[in-house]
Amino acid sequence: MKRYVGVDPSTQTGLVILNESGDLIDCMEITAKGKDPERMAEIIFKTLEQIEYSDRVTIEGFGFASRYGFLLGGLGWGMRLGLYERGVRYTEVAPAALKRFTGAKGNAKKDEMAVEIFKRWGFEHKSDNVRDAFVLAQIGRFIGEGIDGTKFQQKIIQTILGGIEKRKTKALR
């Protein structure tokens, strides 16, 4: 069974696991208490424990306007390094692309996104982070299963895949 994992790295990390049909396998918000860096390490390790080698992981890109940029950058890079160390490939999706994939605008508020997610997939959760992770898992599933989706979703997928190709090309030079 294929698994598609969405990860929204944060001090309250959202994680969603879907199967190839889009059925929900698991969803959770991962947190930890204590002082940093111990708290950050615990969130990273708890997140990585949920991910299997064969999973298709989609992770939210860095939000550069965040007032917690250094903290979230540490969590985000810690998770990416952990995935790299385990040989798990991942796709990164910009925050605005994640929002637009739901049918909302790229600068949509969290409550607007919640409505779009429910209308499109019937999914609801009290955590913004889990809802974001759900959309990320769906993006991974659309890519992995070759699902066309709507025209705007196709355009977003093409942009994401184009970004992957550009990075590969640069790395080969």
C-alpha positions as CSV (number, residue, x, y, z in Angstrom):
1,M,0.0,0.0,0.0
2,K,1.3,3.4,-1.0
3,R,1.3,6.1,1.7
4,Y,1.3,9.8,1.1
5,V,2.5,11.9,4.1
6,G,2.0,15.6,4.5
7,V,4.1,17.5,7.0
8,D,3.5,21.1,8.2
9,P,6.6,21.7,10.3
10,S,5.9,23.9,13.3
11,T,6.0,24.0,17.1
12,Q,2.7,22.2,16.6
13,T,3.6,20.0,13.6
14,G,0.7,18.8,11.5
15,L,1.1,15.3,10.0
16,V,-1.4,13.4,7.8
17,I,-1.0,10.0,6.2
18,L,-3.3,9.1,3.2
19,N,-3.4,5.9,1.1
20,E,-3.4,5.9,-2.7
21,S,-7.2,6.3,-2.8
22,G,-7.1,9.4,-0.5
23,D,-8.4,7.6,2.5
24,L,-7.2,8.9,5.8
25,I,-4.8,6.5,7.6
26,D,-3.8,8.8,10.4
27,C,-3.6,12.5,11.4
28,M,-2.0,14.2,14.3
29,E,-0.5,17.3,15.7
30,I,2.9,16.7,17.2
31,T,4.1,18.9,20.1
32,A,6.6,18.7,22.9
33,K,7.2,20.5,26.2
34,G,10.4,21.8,27.6
35,K,13.1,24.2,26.5
36,D,14.8,24.3,23.1
37,P,16.7,22.6,21.6
38,E,15.3,19.6,23.5
39,R,11.7,20.5,22.6
40,M,12.7,20.9,18.9
41,A,14.5,17.6,18.8
42,E,11.5,15.8,20.3
43,I,9.1,17.3,17.7
44,I,11.5,16.3,14.9
45,F,12.1,12.8,16.2
46,K,8.3,12.2,16.9
47,T,7.6,13.3,13.3
48,L,10.2,11.2,11.7
49,E,9.0,8.1,13.7
50,Q,5.8,8.3,11.8
51,I,7.4,8.2,8.3
52,E,8.4,5.0,6.5
53,Y,11.1,4.7,3.9
54,S,8.7,4.1,1.0
55,D,6.4,7.0,1.9
56,R,5.9,9.9,-0.5
57,V,6.5,12.9,1.8
58,T,5.3,16.5,1.0
59,I,6.5,19.2,3.3
60,E,5.5,22.8,3.5
61,G,8.2,25.2,2.4
62,F,9.5,27.9,4.6
63,G,7.4,30.9,5.4
64,F,9.8,33.9,5.2
65,A,7.4,36.4,6.8
66,S,7.1,34.4,10.1
67,R,8.1,36.2,13.3
68,Y,9.3,32.8,14.5
69,G,11.5,32.3,11.5
70,F,14.6,31.0,13.2
71,L,12.7,28.5,15.4
72,L,10.6,27.2,12.5
73,G,13.7,27.2,10.2
74,G,15.4,24.9,12.8
75,L,12.5,22.6,12.9
76,G,12.1,22.6,9.1
77,W,15.7,21.9,8.5
78,G,15.9,19.3,11.2
79,M,13.1,17.4,9.6
80,R,14.6,17.7,6.1
81,L,18.0,16.5,7.4
82,G,16.3,13.6,9.1
83,L,14.5,12.6,5.9
84,Y,17.7,12.9,4.0
85,E,19.6,10.8,6.5
86,R,17.0,8.1,6.2
87,G,17.0,8.2,2.4
88,V,13.3,9.4,2.3
89,R,12.7,11.7,-0.7
90,Y,10.4,14.6,-0.2
91,T,8.7,17.3,-2.2
92,E,8.6,20.9,-0.9
93,V,5.5,23.1,-1.5
94,A,5.4,26.8,-1.0
95,P,2.8,28.1,1.5
96,A,0.9,30.1,-1.1
97,A,0.8,27.1,-3.5
98,L,-0.6,24.9,-0.7
99,K,-3.4,27.5,-0.2
100,R,-4.1,27.8,-3.9
101,F,-4.3,24.0,-4.2
102,T,-7.4,24.1,-2.0
103,G,-9.1,26.6,-4.3
104,A,-8.4,29.5,-2.0
105,K,-6.2,32.5,-2.8
106,G,-2.5,32.4,-2.0
107,N,-3.0,34.8,0.8
108,A,-6.1,33.2,2.2
109,K,-6.8,33.2,6.0
110,K,-6.9,29.9,7.8
111,D,-10.7,29.9,8.2
112,E,-11.1,30.4,4.4
113,M,-8.8,27.5,3.8
114,A,-10.8,25.3,6.2
115,V,-14.0,25.9,4.2
116,E,-12.2,25.1,0.9
117,I,-10.7,21.9,2.3
118,F,-14.1,20.8,3.6
119,K,-15.9,21.6,0.4
120,R,-13.2,19.8,-1.8
121,W,-12.4,16.8,0.3
122,G,-14.8,16.7,3.3
123,F,-11.9,16.9,5.7
124,E,-12.1,18.9,8.9
125,H,-9.8,19.2,11.9
126,K,-9.5,21.8,14.6
127,S,-5.8,22.3,13.9
128,D,-4.6,24.6,11.1
129,N,-1.4,22.6,11.0
130,V,-3.2,19.3,10.5
131,R,-5.4,20.8,7.8
132,D,-2.3,22.1,6.0
133,A,-0.7,18.7,6.3
134,F,-3.8,17.1,4.8
135,V,-3.5,19.4,1.7
136,L,0.2,18.6,1.4
137,A,-0.6,14.8,1.5
138,Q,-3.2,15.4,-1.2
139,I,-0.6,17.2,-3.3
140,G,1.8,14.3,-2.9
141,R,-1.0,11.9,-3.8
142,F,-2.0,13.9,-6.9
143,I,1.7,13.8,-8.1
144,G,2.2,10.1,-7.2
145,E,-1.0,8.8,-8.6
146,G,-1.0,11.0,-11.6
147,I,-4.4,12.6,-10.7
148,D,-5.3,15.5,-13.0
149,G,-7.5,17.5,-10.6
150,T,-8.8,20.9,-11.6
151,K,-7.0,23.2,-14.0
152,F,-5.6,25.3,-11.2
153,Q,-4.4,22.2,-9.4
154,Q,-2.7,21.0,-12.6
155,K,-0.9,24.3,-12.9
156,I,0.3,24.2,-9.3
157,I,1.5,20.6,-9.7
158,Q,3.4,21.6,-12.9
159,T,5.0,24.5,-11.0
160,I,6.0,22.1,-8.2
161,L,7.4,19.6,-10.6
162,G,9.1,22.3,-12.6
163,G,10.9,23.4,-9.5
164,I,12.1,19.9,-8.8
165,E,13.4,19.6,-12.3
166,K,15.2,23.0,-12.1
167,R,16.9,21.9,-8.8
168,K,18.0,18.6,-10.4
169,T,19.4,20.4,-13.4
170,K,21.4,22.8,-11.4
171,A,22.8,20.0,-9.2
172,L,24.1,18.1,-12.3
173,R,26.1,21.1,-13.6
